[in-house]
Amino acid sequence: MIDVRAANLIPSRATTPAQARGLVALDGAAVVSGITTVEDAVAFGSAMLAGRVLRIAPQFEATKAAGDESAAVVAEQPVDARGRKRHLGSYDKTQPAHNDGYGFGDFAPDHMFLWCDKPCSIGGASFLVDALKLATILSAEDTQLADFLWDEPIDHSEPNFPQGEPAPIARFSSGGRAQVRSHPYQLPRLGPDETDHYPFVERWGLAVAEARSTGPRFRLEAGQLLCIDNYRMLHGREAYVDTDRKVVSIWAWTTGAVKIPAGQLDIVTPYVPEPVR
């Protein structure tokens, strides 16, 4: 029986941008301490990505107050034609393992950083799932699933916010970057094969959920910066109690990104923008 826990990661500690660069390339993530401001976090991320970075900026503050405000807007958005309803989650519920920016399809950032300003004393522990490793583990047992994950385009869109052409769950970009995606709204694309393809999408989702639920946790403390390859890694956090908890999500696009947005993206109403290139 496959043990999906092998796909979980506790990030190693880095002290310099070069060291973090190497760890992210090797493991998919790294954690750095001693970052005192969000501006310093952006500067560290830019230095880590070096000459490859094209755009990097804070995307949103992960706080109870900000989450409640966004959730109220999303709650008014309707169910889509496939019966899906958007939810941004809540501070008192464990997040699904996900890539950030999944609602934007090809425009999702290829790297991201989570800077902790104020941790929570109870709850809020983080987790990481190496989606590329998980897909590889599953594929080793089931060649049909391997073919589906890497070759069969599916619907990655969020409810009522189409993103263009379907794409496989796992793929290589034109620049050679591996990208493996998971989020709660993935479905087979509409058509005659929808019923046959659904079990494969479901199996992927269940494997991700199992890895999330059974894997180890780690805490982000004040001043720590989690550096993540957003094409490869899934992340999330457990429910938390302290409503003053504050983590800032920073999104970055490099020369290895599939598409680059012209400006800041809005996760509350994720319309797909025009690219810079």
ZILINDA-V696526 format. One record per pair of residues at least 24 apart in sequence whose ideal C-beta (glycine too) atoms are under 6 Angstrom apart, sorted by the first residue. I is the first residue (numbers start at 0). J is the second residue. Records with the same first field share a line. If there is no record, write none. Layout:
BEGIN
I=J ; J
END
This chain:
BEGIN
1=136 ; 140
3=206 ; 209 ; 210
4=213 ; 214
6=128 ; 129 ; 132 ; 133 ; 210
7=128 ; 210 ; 214 ; 215
8=127 ; 129
9=215 ; 217
16=46 ; 47
19=47 ; 226
20=47
23=226 ; 228
27=129 ; 228 ; 231 ; 232
28=127 ; 227 ; 232
29=226
30=223 ; 225
31=224
32=222 ; 223
33=222
34=222 ; 224
35=222
37=114 ; 247
40=114 ; 224
41=249
44=112 ; 249 ; 251
48=253
51=253 ; 254
52=253
53=252 ; 259
54=252
55=251
57=247 ; 249
58=248 ; 250
59=248
60=247
61=246
62=245
63=90 ; 242
66=90
69=267
72=267
79=158 ; 159
83=158 ; 184
85=157 ; 158
90=239
91=238
92=238
93=237 ; 238
94=235 ; 236
95=183
96=128 ; 207 ; 211 ; 233 ; 235
97=182 ; 233
98=180 ; 229
99=229
101=182
102=157 ; 269
103=264 ; 269 ; 271
104=162
105=257 ; 258
106=258 ; 260
108=229 ; 250 ; 251 ; 252
109=229 ; 230 ; 253 ; 255 ; 256
110=229 ; 251
111=227 ; 229 ; 250
112=224 ; 226 ; 249
113=225 ; 246 ; 248
114=224 ; 247
115=219 ; 221 ; 223 ; 246
116=245
117=243 ; 244 ; 245
118=220 ; 221
119=239 ; 241 ; 244
120=241
121=240
122=237 ; 238 ; 239 ; 240
123=236 ; 239 ; 244
124=216 ; 218 ; 237
125=217 ; 219 ; 236
126=214 ; 216 ; 235
127=232 ; 234
128=210 ; 233
130=179 ; 233
131=177 ; 179 ; 231
133=210
134=169 ; 179
137=206
144=199
147=199
153=187 ; 188
154=186 ; 188
157=184
160=269
162=271
168=203
172=257
174=255
176=230 ; 255
178=230
181=207 ; 233
END
